[in-house]
Amino acid sequence: MTELPPAARRVQAALDALGLRLQVVTLPASTRTAAEAAAAVGCEVGQIVKSLIFRAATSDAPILVLASGANRVDEARLAELVGEPIVKADAAFVRAHTGYAIGGVAPVGHPQPLRTYIDADLLAYDTLWAAAGTPHSVFALRPDDLQRLTGGTVVALASA
């Protein structure tokens, strides 16, 4: 087995600390986009957990959205849930609040806990795949593991 890159090791350490027997793997193919990740692991695009960071426009708080790879996020609905306008975060904001670069943002292992929303459509699958700190690292998990790992609130977030 190839040794994990440092960011992927941080994700594995976070998973281990939470007591779940989930295994980070590094793949030769890119997993930067949902389509690339699905092709690399051999699953449906909807099974890919997209970790998206938004910035609350007034409070400047980071908001983590864990969306199905098949969905676009309804940003108006998200703003309603957050209680203030939201904007897409830039790369520096994402790295500062997650410790990861865009394309490898994991749902765990952040410097501080993040307010998290989970796309309800992810609950339709038995197995999900999430980024693990790099554009080549992922881990498989069940939807209930995702909720346990993040403490996220499950909501309908897909845009119509």
C-alpha positions in Angstrom: 0.0 0.0 0.0 1.3 3.4 -0.9 1.9 5.8 2.0 -0.7 8.5 2.3 0.2 12.1 1.6 0.2 14.4 4.7 -3.3 15.8 4.1 -4.7 12.3 3.6 -3.0 11.1 6.8 -4.7 14.0 8.7 -8.1 12.7 7.4 -7.2 9.1 8.4 -6.2 10.3 11.9 -9.5 12.2 12.2 -11.5 9.1 11.2 -9.5 7.0 13.6 -10.0 9.5 16.4 -13.8 9.3 15.8 -13.6 5.5 16.3 -14.8 4.5 12.8 -13.1 1.8 10.8 -12.9 3.8 7.6 -9.9 3.6 5.3 -8.4 6.4 3.2 -7.1 5.3 -0.1 -5.0 7.1 -2.7 -5.9 6.4 -6.3 -3.8 7.0 -9.5 -6.7 8.8 -11.1 -7.8 12.3 -10.1 -10.9 12.6 -7.8 -11.0 16.4 -8.0 -14.5 16.5 -9.5 -17.5 14.4 -8.7 -17.4 12.8 -12.2 -13.7 12.0 -11.9 -14.2 10.5 -8.4 -17.1 8.4 -9.6 -15.0 7.1 -12.5 -12.0 6.4 -10.3 -14.0 4.4 -7.7 -16.6 2.9 -10.0 -19.8 4.3 -8.6 -22.6 6.6 -9.5 -21.9 10.4 -9.5 -24.7 10.7 -6.9 -22.6 8.6 -4.4 -19.8 11.2 -4.4 -19.9 13.6 -1.4 -19.0 17.0 -2.6 -17.5 19.1 0.3 -18.3 22.7 -0.6 -17.4 25.7 1.5 -19.5 28.8 1.5 -18.9 32.0 3.4 -21.7 33.6 5.4 -21.7 37.2 4.0 -22.4 39.0 7.2 -20.7 37.0 9.9 -17.9 35.7 7.7 -18.5 32.2 9.1 -17.5 29.1 7.0 -20.4 26.8 6.1 -19.7 23.3 4.9 -22.2 21.7 2.5 -21.9 18.0 1.8 -23.8 17.6 -1.4 -24.5 14.7 -3.7 -22.1 14.7 -6.7 -25.2 14.7 -8.9 -26.7 17.9 -7.4 -26.2 21.6 -7.6 -26.8 23.4 -4.3 -29.8 25.7 -4.0 -27.9 28.7 -2.6 -31.1 30.6 -1.8 -32.2 27.7 0.3 -28.8 27.5 2.0 -28.9 31.2 2.8 -32.4 30.7 4.3 -31.0 27.9 6.5 -28.0 29.9 7.5 -30.0 33.0 8.3 -27.9 35.4 6.2 -26.7 35.8 2.7 -24.0 33.4 1.6 -21.3 33.6 -1.0 -18.9 31.1 -2.6 -15.7 31.0 -0.7 -12.4 31.6 -2.4 -9.4 29.2 -2.3 -7.7 31.0 0.6 -10.8 31.0 2.7 -11.4 27.3 2.0 -7.8 26.4 3.0 -7.9 28.6 6.1 -11.0 27.1 7.5 -10.6 23.4 6.4 -6.8 22.9 6.0 -7.4 21.5 2.6 -7.2 22.8 -1.0 -10.3 22.9 -3.2 -10.6 19.5 -4.9 -9.6 17.6 -1.8 -11.7 19.1 1.0 -12.7 16.3 3.4 -15.8 16.3 5.5 -13.6 15.9 8.6 -10.2 16.9 10.0 -10.7 20.7 10.0 -8.9 23.0 12.4 -12.3 24.0 14.0 -15.7 22.4 13.8 -17.8 23.8 10.9 -21.5 24.4 10.7 -22.5 21.6 8.3 -25.4 20.8 6.1 -25.8 17.3 4.5 -27.8 17.0 1.2 -30.7 14.7 2.0 -30.2 13.0 -1.4 -27.1 11.3 -0.1 -29.2 9.2 2.3 -30.5 7.2 -0.7 -27.2 5.3 -1.2 -25.8 2.5 0.8 -22.2 3.6 0.1 -20.8 7.1 -0.3 -17.3 8.3 -1.3 -15.8 11.4 0.2 -12.6 13.4 -0.5 -9.7 12.7 1.9 -7.5 15.8 1.7 -6.0 15.5 -1.7 -7.3 15.3 -5.3 -6.3 11.6 -5.4 -7.5 10.5 -1.9 -11.0 9.2 -0.9 -12.7 7.0 1.6 -15.9 5.0 1.5 -18.6 5.4 4.2 -22.3 5.0 4.9 -24.7 7.9 5.1 -25.1 7.4 8.9 -21.3 7.6 9.2 -21.3 10.9 7.4 -23.8 12.3 10.0 -21.9 10.9 12.9 -18.5 12.2 11.6 -19.8 15.8 10.9 -22.7 16.4 13.2 -24.3 17.9 10.1 -28.0 18.7 9.6 -29.7 16.7 6.9 -31.7 19.0 4.6 -33.0 19.2 1.1 -30.4 21.3 -0.8 -30.6 20.3 -4.4 -31.6 23.1 -6.8 -34.6 22.4 -9.0 
